[in-house]
């Protein structure tokens, strides 16, 4: 019997997860949420670039979607700038008996790290509906949990763990959220939301604590650091146009302090052009992006993961991968015990692929 699934949002990530749900055997699309008036009433296939109509049209009526009593909702609506509204949506589904897989509310990638204001209402809704919620993606998500855990499975002893996303974001059409969050196109004295005290640790501190808990060590402190690089000439890219003196690259990290030293580190290096910040790390082999984990210990292990190929831009591939991470988890989440769950609680084999 197929699992009945709702797609909530049809934006950057949602249109890819919507397509995946429609195409995947074992899943049945029963509802689509869209907040834009120009999307309401349109067929799901049209909203994700497929030709054959599904007969399922988008709605902005939350109550109608709750009444479907679906097995799962894929929640990809941007939530970090509207957490209370997203929390209300998600708890309504959970309490009504619909499981949730999400790529937003990234504070919940490792629920024990999340603040009580967010975690407790979701736990209560899961208990009321007998449901499960799982949040993941590519970063935060895969790069900070599954990838380092794979590397650690090969080590006799781990002394330090470095997780990096090094990406050229120039081809990423998301100036309104990603660009603004990173401070791209602003002056260096402007502090974007991401660099306000505590924000980085609230997002990437979860994966650090997950790894620390699996290794049985205590994180004494989460330290944040960040720096920016300003353009020396005009940069025109898909993300935006950056003038000289404006920020065109950002580097930041959260350091998990163990025994007084940075032992588990999550770092980002993001540019809008390959010419930006030439002194900062680059992906290997001339690649435009990498998710990398480096374990120093016995033996040392390094894993470099690249998404995209000659036909798929690396930033688009990252968005597709984020959507796939959620959709592939649906069966495992629907079969899991009620509550907020995370990678360590679910089967690792959340995999699906159709050969032509």
Secondary structure, DSSP 8 states (H G I E B T S, - for coil): --EEEEEE--STTHHHHHHHHHHSTTEEEEEEE--STTTTTSBHHHHHT-SS--S-BEE--HHHHHTT--SEEEE-S--TTSHHHHHHHHHHHHHTT-EEEESS-GGGTTGGGS-HHHHHHHHHHHHHHT-EEEE--BTTBTTTTHHHHHHHTT-SEEEEEEEEEEEE-TT---IIIIIHHHTTTSBTT---GGGSTTHHHHHHHHHHHHHHHHHT----EEEEEEEEEE-SS-EE-SS-EE-TTBEEEEEEEEEEEETTEEEEEEEEEEESSTTS-TTS---GGG-SEEEEEEEEEES-EEEEE---BTTB-HHHHHHHHHHHHHHHTHHHHHHS-SEEE-GGGS-S--------
